Amino acid sequence: MPNLLNLAEIKKRRRALGLTLTEAAIDAGWNEKGRTTWHDIEVGRRQNITLDTLAGMAKALKCSVHDLLVKTA
């Protein structure tokens, strides 16, 4: 199954906000060790994530969940 997350958009938004992986994880409501999870998602190593995880990422990136998904025709 192809990755439905727009990995480049996730990384672009995090960097635009000036967030480190640790800061992004904390803003998503995860603990400091969530840095590894964020990194694994951002590089495509972890593709099967929960809606709660995706919602946390959207919260940290100040956008909607929809903004983090690959746009399809």
N, C-alpha and C positions, 0 to 999 in steps of 0.2 A: 504494500500500500504506500503510495507517495505521501511525503510529508505535507500536510496541509498548512503548516505554519510558515509564515513569511519570515524566514530566519534573518535575511538581510534587513528587513524592516525593524525587527526586534532589536538587533544590534545597533542600527542607525538611531532609533529612538532613545535607547539607553545612553549612547554616547552623546547625543544632542542634549540630554538632560544632565550630562556630566556625572553620571552614576557609575561607580565601580560595580563589579559583580556582587560584592558583599552588600553594598548600599541598596542595589536593586532588589536583592533577595529580602533584605530587612523591610524595605518599602512594600514588598509583595506580601508581607505578613509571615515570612519564614524566619528561621533563625540564621545566625551567621554562617552556619554550615550549609545553608541553602545556596551558597555561592557555587558549590559544585553542581548542584541541580540546575541552576540557571545556566551555567557554562555548558553543561551537557545538552540542554535544550537549544541554546543559541547556536551550537555547532552541529546540531542535527544528530547527536549521539542518542538522545532520548526523544523518541517520537510519540510514544503512547502516554500522554499526560492527561490528567483529569481536568474537568471544567473548572474546578476550584483553583487548580494551579494556573490555568490560563487566565482566569479572572484576577488572580493575584498579580500576574505579570502585567495585565492591562492597567490595573490600579497603579502599580509602580511606574508605569510608562505614561500615565495620564492620558489614556486613550480607551477606546472600546475594544472588546474582544475581537470584533469584526476587523478592526484595523490591523490585527496581527495575523490574519489568515491570508492565504494565497487567493488572489482574485481570479475567479474563473468566469468564462463567458456565459 
